[in-house]
């Protein structure tokens, strides 16, 4: 999809926009006025892990208790997702050697997990992190949000409107009703 003209066009310098949830991620490449979906990573938890999650441990004919492997399964799934995410980011950076900017849209705990798997040069390319998941929304919303924050950083005080200027030009009137002798 084409990026509107009032937003940055990313000419000659591609940027990677990543939107991620706990077990899924979409990778968008912005280059020469076009935002294109270049990759997806989906690793949904298995259904049978929810159903068969425990067993009874026995010793000498006595039931000692039940244990669950569900947490261990989710930890393994997070590590696999982190490893596959790192591989995809590494492939994008290898394919586009002049890419200097990565923007990540994900909840804070997901970003922390994703950053653990990235190398230092890849971490340096992360320019902004947005603590919102944008997977289900329009991808152009990511560029709009990035552009607004960048403009606020460049020009923190927007120009005053005419009405605001009139209010500021009025002299202050002191309302001392009582004079002290």
Long-range contacts (C-beta under 8 A, 24 or more apart in sequence): 1-34, 1-35, 1-36, 1-139, 1-140, 2-33, 2-34, 2-35, 3-30, 3-33, 3-34, 3-35, 3-140, 3-143, 4-140, 7-140, 7-143, 7-144, 7-147, 8-143, 8-147, 9-33, 12-98, 13-98, 13-99, 13-100, 13-101, 14-96, 14-98, 14-99, 15-99, 15-100, 15-101, 15-102, 15-103, 16-89, 16-92, 16-99, 16-101, 16-102, 16-103, 17-103, 17-105, 17-139, 17-142, 17-143, 17-146, 18-89, 18-102, 18-103, 18-104, 18-105, 18-106, 19-104, 19-105, 19-106, 19-133, 19-134, 19-135, 19-139, 19-142, 20-85, 20-104, 20-105, 20-106, 20-110, 20-111, 20-114, 20-133, 20-135, 21-106, 21-107, 21-110, 21-133, 21-135, 22-78, 22-81, 22-107, 22-110, 23-77, 23-81, 24-135, 25-85, 25-88, 25-106, 26-135, 26-139, 27-88, 27-92, 28-139, 28-142, 29-92, 29-96, 30-143, 31-96, 35-139, 35-140, 35-143, 37-139, 38-92, 39-88, 39-92, 41-81, 41-84, 41-85, 41-88, 43-77, 43-80, 43-81, 43-84, 45-73, 45-74, 45-77, 46-73, 49-73, 78-113, 81-113, 82-113, 82-114, 82-116, 82-117, 83-117, 85-114, 85-117, 86-117, 86-118, 86-119, 86-122, 89-118, 89-122, 90-119, 90-122, 93-122, 93-125, 99-125, 100-125, 100-127, 101-125, 101-127, 102-126, 102-127, 103-127, 103-128, 103-129, 103-130, 103-142, 103-146, 104-128, 104-129, 104-130, 105-130, 105-132, 105-133, 105-134, 105-142, 105-145, 106-130, 106-131, 106-132, 106-133, 107-131, 107-132, 107-133
